[in-house]
Amino acid sequence: MEIERINENTLKFYISYRDIEERGFNREDIWYNREKGEQLF
């Protein structure tokens, strides 16, 4: 995962599916389960 600061109030995250899976989530969790997606971020 990479994090880039755009300005004082904005960050940009680059996260791969591998990063997501390493954190205990899967693709379906992120795309179809809003609560799980919010837990990731």
PDB file with one MODEL, atoms N, CA, C and O in Angstrom:
MODEL        1
ATOM      1  N   MET A   1       0.851  -1.161   0.000  1.00  0.00           N
ATOM      2  CA  MET A   1       0.000   0.000   0.000  1.00  0.00           C
ATOM      3  C   MET A   1       0.899   1.227   0.000  1.00  0.00           C
ATOM      4  O   MET A   1       1.923   1.268   0.682  1.00  0.00           O
ATOM      5  N   GLU A   2       0.497   2.226  -0.778  1.00  0.00           N
ATOM      6  CA  GLU A   2       1.191   3.503  -0.817  1.00  0.00           C
ATOM      7  C   GLU A   2       0.213   4.600  -0.432  1.00  0.00           C
ATOM      8  O   GLU A   2      -0.978   4.524  -0.737  1.00  0.00           O
ATOM      9  N   ILE A   3       0.724   5.606   0.231  1.00  0.00           N
ATOM     10  CA  ILE A   3      -0.088   6.759   0.602  1.00  0.00           C
ATOM     11  C   ILE A   3       0.617   7.998   0.081  1.00  0.00           C
ATOM     12  O   ILE A   3       1.813   8.186   0.303  1.00  0.00           O
ATOM     13  N   GLU A   4      -0.131   8.840  -0.613  1.00  0.00           N
ATOM     14  CA  GLU A   4       0.411  10.071  -1.174  1.00  0.00           C
ATOM     15  C   GLU A   4      -0.386  11.249  -0.645  1.00  0.00           C
ATOM     16  O   GLU A   4      -1.616  11.244  -0.688  1.00  0.00           O
ATOM     17  N   ARG A   5       0.309  12.250  -0.149  1.00  0.00           N
ATOM     18  CA  ARG A   5      -0.366  13.465   0.323  1.00  0.00           C
ATOM     19  C   ARG A   5      -0.541  14.393  -0.879  1.00  0.00           C
ATOM     20  O   ARG A   5       0.434  14.800  -1.511  1.00  0.00           O
ATOM     21  N   ILE A   6      -1.798  14.722  -1.184  1.00  0.00           N
ATOM     22  CA  ILE A   6      -2.115  15.611  -2.298  1.00  0.00           C
ATOM     23  C   ILE A   6      -2.022  17.065  -1.837  1.00  0.00           C
ATOM     24  O   ILE A   6      -1.399  17.903  -2.489  1.00  0.00           O
ATOM     25  N   ASN A   7      -2.643  17.335  -0.721  1.00  0.00           N
ATOM     26  CA  ASN A   7      -2.557  18.660  -0.108  1.00  0.00           C
ATOM     27  C   ASN A   7      -2.824  18.500   1.389  1.00  0.00           C
ATOM     28  O   ASN A   7      -2.856  17.381   1.902  1.00  0.00           O
ATOM     29  N   GLU A   8      -3.010  19.598   2.070  1.00  0.00           N
ATOM     30  CA  GLU A   8      -3.184  19.559   3.526  1.00  0.00           C
ATOM     31  C   GLU A   8      -4.377  18.711   3.965  1.00  0.00           C
ATOM     32  O   GLU A   8      -4.360  18.135   5.052  1.00  0.00           O
ATOM     33  N   ASN A   9      -5.405  18.632   3.133  1.00  0.00           N
ATOM     34  CA  ASN A   9      -6.641  17.955   3.506  1.00  0.00           C
ATOM     35  C   ASN A   9      -6.927  16.675   2.729  1.00  0.00           C
ATOM     36  O   ASN A   9      -7.957  16.041   2.961  1.00  0.00           O
ATOM     37  N   THR A  10      -6.049  16.279   1.817  1.00  0.00           N
ATOM     38  CA  THR A  10      -6.349  15.161   0.927  1.00  0.00           C
ATOM     39  C   THR A  10      -5.199  14.164   0.875  1.00  0.00           C
ATOM     40  O   THR A  10      -4.041  14.540   0.693  1.00  0.00           O
ATOM     41  N   LEU A  11      -5.537  12.881   1.038  1.00  0.00           N
ATOM     42  CA  LEU A  11      -4.586  11.790   0.873  1.00  0.00           C
ATOM     43  C   LEU A  11      -5.080  10.881  -0.241  1.00  0.00           C
ATOM     44  O   LEU A  11      -6.286  10.736  -0.442  1.00  0.00           O
ATOM     45  N   LYS A  12      -4.152  10.271  -0.960  1.00  0.00           N
ATOM     46  CA  LYS A  12      -4.503   9.298  -1.996  1.00  0.00           C
ATOM     47  C   LYS A  12      -3.896   7.965  -1.584  1.00  0.00           C
ATOM     48  O   LYS A  12      -2.704   7.883  -1.289  1.00  0.00           O
ATOM     49  N   PHE A  13      -4.724   6.915  -1.564  1.00  0.00           N
ATOM     50  CA  PHE A  13      -4.278   5.575  -1.198  1.00  0.00           C
ATOM     51  C   PHE A  13      -4.205   4.717  -2.453  1.00  0.00           C
ATOM     52  O   PHE A  13      -5.118   4.721  -3.279  1.00  0.00           O
ATOM     53  N   TYR A  14      -3.119   3.992  -2.581  1.00  0.00           N
ATOM     54  CA  TYR A  14      -2.970   2.978  -3.622  1.00  0.00           C
ATOM     55  C   TYR A  14      -2.899   1.650  -2.887  1.00  0.00           C
ATOM     56  O   TYR A  14      -1.943   1.392  -2.156  1.00  0.00           O
ATOM     57  N   ILE A  15      -3.909   0.807  -3.079  1.00  0.00           N
ATOM     58  CA  ILE A  15      -3.946  -0.469  -2.370  1.00  0.00           C
ATOM     59  C   ILE A  15      -4.286  -1.570  -3.371  1.00  0.00           C
ATOM     60  O   ILE A  15      -5.199  -1.426  -4.184  1.00  0.00           O
ATOM     61  N   SER A  16      -3.548  -2.657  -3.302  1.00  0.00           N
ATOM     62  CA  SER A  16      -3.773  -3.777  -4.210  1.00  0.00           C
ATOM     63  C   SER A  16      -4.696  -4.795  -3.544  1.00  0.00           C
ATOM     64  O   SER A  16      -4.933  -4.749  -2.337  1.00  0.00           O
ATOM     65  N   TYR A  17      -5.206  -5.709  -4.357  1.00  0.00           N
ATOM     66  CA  TYR A  17      -6.026  -6.785  -3.787  1.00  0.00           C
ATOM     67  C   TYR A  17      -5.179  -7.651  -2.858  1.00  0.00           C
ATOM     68  O   TYR A  17      -5.696  -8.198  -1.883  1.00  0.00           O
ATOM     69  N   ARG A  18      -3.905  -7.780  -3.144  1.00  0.00           N
ATOM     70  CA  ARG A  18      -3.019  -8.533  -2.254  1.00  0.00           C
ATOM     71  C   ARG A  18      -2.943  -7.850  -0.885  1.00  0.00           C
ATOM     72  O   ARG A  18      -3.003  -8.519   0.147  1.00  0.00           O
ATOM     73  N   ASP A  19      -2.810  -6.512  -0.874  1.00  0.00           N
ATOM     74  CA  ASP A  19      -2.816  -5.759   0.387  1.00  0.00           C
ATOM     75  C   ASP A  19      -4.119  -5.992   1.147  1.00  0.00           C
ATOM     76  O   ASP A  19      -4.117  -6.176   2.364  1.00  0.00           O
ATOM     77  N   ILE A  20      -5.214  -5.981   0.420  1.00  0.00           N
ATOM     78  CA  ILE A  20      -6.531  -6.186   1.036  1.00  0.00           C
ATOM     79  C   ILE A  20      -6.603  -7.571   1.671  1.00  0.00           C
ATOM     80  O   ILE A  20      -7.046  -7.715   2.810  1.00  0.00           O
ATOM     81  N   GLU A  21      -6.168  -8.589   0.932  1.00  0.00           N
ATOM     82  CA  GLU A  21      -6.215  -9.957   1.437  1.00  0.00           C
ATOM     83  C   GLU A  21      -5.282 -10.152   2.624  1.00  0.00           C
ATOM     84  O   GLU A  21      -5.602 -10.917   3.534  1.00  0.00           O
ATOM     85  N   GLU A  22      -4.139  -9.479   2.635  1.00  0.00           N
ATOM     86  CA  GLU A  22      -3.214  -9.582   3.766  1.00  0.00           C
ATOM     87  C   GLU A  22      -3.820  -9.006   5.039  1.00  0.00           C
ATOM     88  O   GLU A  22      -3.402  -9.361   6.142  1.00  0.00           O
ATOM     89  N   ARG A  23      -4.794  -8.128   4.897  1.00  0.00           N
ATOM     90  CA  ARG A  23      -5.465  -7.520   6.046  1.00  0.00           C
ATOM     91  C   ARG A  23      -6.718  -8.297   6.456  1.00  0.00           C
ATOM     92  O   ARG A  23      -7.472  -7.854   7.322  1.00  0.00           O
ATOM     93  N   GLY A  24      -6.937  -9.467   5.826  1.00  0.00           N
ATOM     94  CA  GLY A  24      -8.024 -10.349   6.236  1.00  0.00           C
ATOM     95  C   GLY A  24      -9.352 -10.109   5.538  1.00  0.00           C
ATOM     96  O   GLY A  24     -10.392 -10.564   6.015  1.00  0.00           O
ATOM     97  N   PHE A  25      -9.333  -9.402   4.418  1.00  0.00           N
ATOM     98  CA  PHE A  25     -10.552  -9.146   3.650  1.00  0.00           C
ATOM     99  C   PHE A  25     -10.425  -9.829   2.299  1.00  0.00           C
ATOM    100  O   PHE A  25      -9.342 -10.273   1.919  1.00  0.00           O
ATOM    101  N   ASN A  26     -11.529  -9.909   1.580  1.00  0.00           N
ATOM    102  CA  ASN A  26     -11.465 -10.399   0.205  1.00  0.00           C
ATOM    103  C   ASN A  26     -12.191  -9.400  -0.701  1.00  0.00           C
ATOM    104  O   ASN A  26     -12.828  -8.461  -0.224  1.00  0.00           O
ATOM    105  N   ARG A  27     -12.086  -9.614  -1.999  1.00  0.00           N
ATOM    106  CA  ARG A  27     -12.654  -8.662  -2.963  1.00  0.00           C
ATOM    107  C   ARG A  27     -14.147  -8.453  -2.752  1.00  0.00           C
ATOM    108  O   ARG A  27     -14.635  -7.324  -2.800  1.00  0.00           O
ATOM    109  N   GLU A  28     -14.864  -9.534  -2.520  1.00  0.00           N
ATOM    110  CA  GLU A  28     -16.307  -9.432  -2.346  1.00  0.00           C
ATOM    111  C   GLU A  28     -16.664  -8.597  -1.121  1.00  0.00           C
ATOM    112  O   GLU A  28     -17.645  -7.854  -1.136  1.00  0.00           O
ATOM    113  N   ASP A  29     -15.861  -8.721  -0.054  1.00  0.00           N
ATOM    114  CA  ASP A  29     -16.100  -7.911   1.147  1.00  0.00           C
ATOM    115  C   ASP A  29     -16.077  -6.436   0.802  1.00  0.00           C
ATOM    116  O   ASP A  29     -16.941  -5.677   1.240  1.00  0.00           O
ATOM    117  N   ILE A  30     -15.109  -6.035   0.032  1.00  0.00           N
ATOM    118  CA  ILE A  30     -14.919  -4.614  -0.263  1.00  0.00           C
ATOM    119  C   ILE A  30     -15.968  -4.104  -1.248  1.00  0.00           C
ATOM    120  O   ILE A  30     -16.487  -3.001  -1.076  1.00  0.00           O
ATOM    121  N   TRP A  31     -16.283  -4.885  -2.271  1.00  0.00           N
ATOM    122  CA  TRP A  31     -17.205  -4.428  -3.309  1.00  0.00           C
ATOM    123  C   TRP A  31     -18.668  -4.510  -2.893  1.00  0.00           C
ATOM    124  O   TRP A  31     -19.466  -3.659  -3.287  1.00  0.00           O
ATOM    125  N   TYR A  32     -19.034  -5.512  -2.107  1.00  0.00           N
ATOM    126  CA  TYR A  32     -20.452  -5.762  -1.861  1.00  0.00           C
ATOM    127  C   TYR A  32     -20.897  -5.583  -0.419  1.00  0.00           C
ATOM    128  O   TYR A  32     -22.095  -5.634  -0.142  1.00  0.00           O
ATOM    129  N   ASN A  33     -19.972  -5.375   0.503  1.00  0.00           N
ATOM    130  CA  ASN A  33     -20.328  -5.241   1.905  1.00  0.00           C
ATOM    131  C   ASN A  33     -19.775  -3.909   2.414  1.00  0.00           C
ATOM    132  O   ASN A  33     -18.600  -3.807   2.767  1.00  0.00           O
ATOM    133  N   ARG A  34     -20.626  -2.907   2.447  1.00  0.00           N
ATOM    134  CA  ARG A  34     -20.197  -1.559   2.812  1.00  0.00           C
ATOM    135  C   ARG A  34     -19.532  -1.511   4.191  1.00  0.00           C
ATOM    136  O   ARG A  34     -18.519  -0.836   4.377  1.00  0.00           O
ATOM    137  N   GLU A  35     -20.103  -2.221   5.135  1.00  0.00           N
ATOM    138  CA  GLU A  35     -19.562  -2.228   6.496  1.00  0.00           C
ATOM    139  C   GLU A  35     -18.122  -2.753   6.516  1.00  0.00           C
ATOM    140  O   GLU A  35     -17.261  -2.180   7.183  1.00  0.00           O
ATOM    141  N   LYS A  36     -17.864  -3.834   5.791  1.00  0.00           N
ATOM    142  CA  LYS A  36     -16.509  -4.393   5.719  1.00  0.00           C
ATOM    143  C   LYS A  36     -15.555  -3.406   5.034  1.00  0.00           C
ATOM    144  O   LYS A  36     -14.411  -3.250   5.459  1.00  0.00           O
ATOM    145  N   GLY A  37     -16.028  -2.746   3.978  1.00  0.00           N
ATOM    146  CA  GLY A  37     -15.214  -1.749   3.298  1.00  0.00           C
ATOM    147  C   GLY A  37     -14.838  -0.608   4.211  1.00  0.00           C
ATOM    148  O   GLY A  37     -13.712  -0.114   4.165  1.00  0.00           O
ATOM    149  N   GLU A  38     -15.762  -0.190   5.030  1.00  0.00           N
ATOM    150  CA  GLU A  38     -15.489   0.887   5.996  1.00  0.00           C
ATOM    151  C   GLU A  38     -14.498   0.426   7.060  1.00  0.00           C
ATOM    152  O   GLU A  38     -13.695   1.230   7.535  1.00  0.00           O
ATOM    153  N   GLN A  39     -14.535  -0.829   7.436  1.00  0.00           N
ATOM    154  CA  GLN A  39     -13.585  -1.356   8.428  1.00  0.00           C
ATOM    155  C   GLN A  39     -12.161  -1.318   7.860  1.00  0.00           C
ATOM    156  O   GLN A  39     -11.206  -1.043   8.585  1.00  0.00           O
ATOM    157  N   LEU A  40     -12.030  -1.592   6.570  1.00  0.00           N
ATOM    158  CA  LEU A  40     -10.715  -1.586   5.958  1.00  0.00           C
ATOM    159  C   LEU A  40     -10.090  -0.200   6.031  1.00  0.00           C
ATOM    160  O   LEU A  40      -8.900  -0.063   6.316  1.00  0.00           O
ATOM    161  N   PHE A  41     -10.894   0.828   5.774  1.00  0.00           N
ATOM    162  CA  PHE A  41     -10.358   2.187   5.748  1.00  0.00           C
ATOM    163  C   PHE A  41     -10.661   2.937   7.018  1.00  0.00           C
ATOM    164  O   PHE A  41     -10.278   4.098   7.155  1.00  0.00           O
TER     165      PHE A  41
ENDMDL
END
